[in-house]
Amino acid sequence: MLNKTKFALLGVVAAAAMASTGAQAATQTASAEVDIVAAVQLAQNDGLDFGVVASSGTAGTVVLPTASNTRVCSAGVTCVGTALRGRFTVSGATSGYVVAINVPATTTLTSGGNNMVLTLAPSMTSFSSTGAPQIFFVGGSLAVGANQAAGTYTGSYNVSADYQ
Amino acid sequence: MFKLLGKACWLTALQSVKLAILLPISFTVASTAAYAAGDLLIAPTRVVLDGRRGTEVILNNIGNEEATYRITLELRRMNAQGRLDDVDAEKATDQEKSALDVIRYAPRRVTLPPNQPQSIRIGLQPNEALPDGEYRAHMLFRAIPKATPVDAAASPTEGLKIQIIPIYGISIPVIVRKGNVSATAALANVRIGKDNEGPTLEFDMNRSGNRSLFGEIHVTKPGVSEPLHVSKGIAIYPEISRRVVSIPLSPELAAQVRGDIVISYYEAPEAGGGLISQVRAVLP
């Protein structure tokens, strides 16, 4: 479709200007076809970051709530540095549209042969768009084992904005 | 008749001059939000193929770096709350497997520089033997995260460093209708419920027939044309015959819905906007 003559005006002009641009183009080219289609954008603003955690002989949990960046570390774990919730923005959804947010319940983080289970929670499972950008957060609870081996634990998780 | 997208259709499409104007995007967002690699824009947010022609969906890289996106077809099933649950491939029904067979699309993986749109073409694979009905899969667009080298110097000698990579994207339904399909819906059992955030206005949506319904819910007062509330993009899919629709009630809306209300389900404006079903209720 690369050789198709197409002008995609992506969020660079205001809605009123878009309408007039489309109308002008339609009168200039007799065969022109104007499609007005709703678009949606998803952007990641902050990555989910638990900071650095030290384990001990006692198992514990590190909880990063969806409501704030204040990490809560149970007995048995020591938290160092700062933490951040995952932060995403859905923009462009038509006002009144219902959009679902899908995040899996858990994911596993691994470091060599060691692993930890991360339980995930989004701040909302759906929203009704007001037309303005909608921010949502992803928090979680990390289960740290007794004497969890030191290292860099990596893992991934899926986030999707779903249209029904 | 299941007429399928062949080369001829694509050629016609190639000759057409089309202006795709993607609405609505607030440009104030672009100036305030920080964009990360892998951010994306998708338009439109729903695709229905009735066999006459194929279509295309636009994917745009709105991030600040080059990104590679993968496009996959996923199976989802609507549950009684109206949410779409993932379906394991081995648990897919014949109907769901047929959807994956019949929907063709390309490309399936694209690398785009910032602000570069790409059309994903969607068409149908001929299958005359397929029974009449509605077939659906959900097209998921997501960026493939770049491999970030683990910085050995930064690795703590004691303690656990945690690196979590989000794989994020947008999914839209791709619906194929073959032959005679029809459906009706009825609304019932209007009530006040509650969810984690507070009170909700709830009702049941009952569906019969062999296709989905899609449209808008309008909550109005009898004799008043201006709706108190509108929820758009509300679907009920053929795998279920009943779902609950739940509308969050702000304190203001909660006060307004007391007494006589009318709940109406309209087809989406682009599908004609006709009334599908309506119910009148009295709320305490």
Chai-1 contact restraints between the chains, C-beta under 6 A:
chainA,res_idxA,chainB,res_idxB,connection_type,confidence,min_distance_angstrom,max_distance_angstrom,comment,restraint_id
A,M1,B,S119,contact,1.0,0.0,6.0,A-B,restraint_1
A,K4,B,L14,contact,1.0,0.0,6.0,A-B,restraint_2
A,T5,B,V17,contact,1.0,0.0,6.0,A-B,restraint_3
A,K6,B,K18,contact,1.0,0.0,6.0,A-B,restraint_4
A,F7,B,L19,contact,1.0,0.0,6.0,A-B,restraint_5
A,A8,B,A20,contact,1.0,0.0,6.0,A-B,restraint_6
A,A8,B,P117,contact,1.0,0.0,6.0,A-B,restraint_7
A,L9,B,I21,contact,1.0,0.0,6.0,A-B,restraint_8
A,L10,B,L22,contact,1.0,0.0,6.0,A-B,restraint_9
A,L10,B,N60,contact,1.0,0.0,6.0,A-B,restraint_10
A,G11,B,I25,contact,1.0,0.0,6.0,A-B,restraint_11
A,G11,B,F27,contact,1.0,0.0,6.0,A-B,restraint_12
A,A15,B,P24,contact,1.0,0.0,6.0,A-B,restraint_13
A,M18,B,I21,contact,1.0,0.0,6.0,A-B,restraint_14
A,G22,B,L19,contact,1.0,0.0,6.0,A-B,restraint_15
A,G22,B,I21,contact,1.0,0.0,6.0,A-B,restraint_16
A,A25,B,L19,contact,1.0,0.0,6.0,A-B,restraint_17
A,T29,B,V17,contact,1.0,0.0,6.0,A-B,restraint_18
A,A32,B,V17,contact,1.0,0.0,6.0,A-B,restraint_19
A,E33,B,S16,contact,1.0,0.0,6.0,A-B,restraint_20
A,E33,B,K18,contact,1.0,0.0,6.0,A-B,restraint_21
A,V34,B,L19,contact,1.0,0.0,6.0,A-B,restraint_22
A,D35,B,A20,contact,1.0,0.0,6.0,A-B,restraint_23
A,I36,B,I21,contact,1.0,0.0,6.0,A-B,restraint_24
A,I36,B,L23,contact,1.0,0.0,6.0,A-B,restraint_25
A,V37,B,A43,contact,1.0,0.0,6.0,A-B,restraint_26
A,V37,B,P44,contact,1.0,0.0,6.0,A-B,restraint_27
A,A38,B,P44,contact,1.0,0.0,6.0,A-B,restraint_28
A,A38,B,T45,contact,1.0,0.0,6.0,A-B,restraint_29
A,A39,B,L22,contact,1.0,0.0,6.0,A-B,restraint_30
A,A39,B,L41,contact,1.0,0.0,6.0,A-B,restraint_31
A,A39,B,A43,contact,1.0,0.0,6.0,A-B,restraint_32
A,V40,B,I42,contact,1.0,0.0,6.0,A-B,restraint_33
A,V40,B,T45,contact,1.0,0.0,6.0,A-B,restraint_34
A,Q41,B,L41,contact,1.0,0.0,6.0,A-B,restraint_35
A,Q41,B,I62,contact,1.0,0.0,6.0,A-B,restraint_36
A,L42,B,I170,contact,1.0,0.0,6.0,A-B,restraint_37
A,A43,B,A33,contact,1.0,0.0,6.0,A-B,restraint_38
A,A43,B,Y35,contact,1.0,0.0,6.0,A-B,restraint_39
A,A43,B,D39,contact,1.0,0.0,6.0,A-B,restraint_40
A,Q44,B,A36,contact,1.0,0.0,6.0,A-B,restraint_41
A,Q44,B,Y168,contact,1.0,0.0,6.0,A-B,restraint_42
A,N45,B,A34,contact,1.0,0.0,6.0,A-B,restraint_43
A,L48,B,I164,contact,1.0,0.0,6.0,A-B,restraint_44
A,F50,B,I162,contact,1.0,0.0,6.0,A-B,restraint_45
A,V52,B,P156,contact,1.0,0.0,6.0,A-B,restraint_46
A,V52,B,G159,contact,1.0,0.0,6.0,A-B,restraint_47
A,V52,B,K161,contact,1.0,0.0,6.0,A-B,restraint_48
A,V53,B,L160,contact,1.0,0.0,6.0,A-B,restraint_49
A,A54,B,G159,contact,1.0,0.0,6.0,A-B,restraint_50
A,T89,B,A33,contact,1.0,0.0,6.0,A-B,restraint_51
A,S91,B,V29,contact,1.0,0.0,6.0,A-B,restraint_52
A,G92,B,I25,contact,1.0,0.0,6.0,A-B,restraint_53
A,G96,B,V230,contact,1.0,0.0,6.0,A-B,restraint_54
A,G96,B,K232,contact,1.0,0.0,6.0,A-B,restraint_55
A,Y97,B,K232,contact,1.0,0.0,6.0,A-B,restraint_56
A,Y97,B,G233,contact,1.0,0.0,6.0,A-B,restraint_57
A,V98,B,S231,contact,1.0,0.0,6.0,A-B,restraint_58
A,V98,B,G233,contact,1.0,0.0,6.0,A-B,restraint_59
A,S128,B,S231,contact,1.0,0.0,6.0,A-B,restraint_60
A,P133,B,V29,contact,1.0,0.0,6.0,A-B,restraint_61
A,A150,B,E158,contact,1.0,0.0,6.0,A-B,restraint_62
A,A150,B,G159,contact,1.0,0.0,6.0,A-B,restraint_63
A,T152,B,V150,contact,1.0,0.0,6.0,A-B,restraint_64
A,T152,B,S155,contact,1.0,0.0,6.0,A-B,restraint_65
A,T152,B,K161,contact,1.0,0.0,6.0,A-B,restraint_66
A,T152,B,Q163,contact,1.0,0.0,6.0,A-B,restraint_67
A,Y153,B,L160,contact,1.0,0.0,6.0,A-B,restraint_68
A,Y153,B,I162,contact,1.0,0.0,6.0,A-B,restraint_69
A,T154,B,Q163,contact,1.0,0.0,6.0,A-B,restraint_70
A,G155,B,I164,contact,1.0,0.0,6.0,A-B,restraint_71
A,S156,B,I165,contact,1.0,0.0,6.0,A-B,restraint_72
A,S156,B,I167,contact,1.0,0.0,6.0,A-B,restraint_73
A,Y157,B,P166,contact,1.0,0.0,6.0,A-B,restraint_74
A,N158,B,I167,contact,1.0,0.0,6.0,A-B,restraint_75
A,V159,B,P166,contact,1.0,0.0,6.0,A-B,restraint_76
A,V159,B,Y168,contact,1.0,0.0,6.0,A-B,restraint_77
A,S160,B,G169,contact,1.0,0.0,6.0,A-B,restraint_78
A,S160,B,S171,contact,1.0,0.0,6.0,A-B,restraint_79
A,A161,B,I170,contact,1.0,0.0,6.0,A-B,restraint_80
A,D162,B,L84,contact,1.0,0.0,6.0,A-B,restraint_81
A,D162,B,S171,contact,1.0,0.0,6.0,A-B,restraint_82
A,Y163,B,T45,contact,1.0,0.0,6.0,A-B,restraint_83
A,Y163,B,R46,contact,1.0,0.0,6.0,A-B,restraint_84
A,Y163,B,I172,contact,1.0,0.0,6.0,A-B,restraint_85
A,Q164,B,A235,contact,1.0,0.0,6.0,A-B,restraint_86
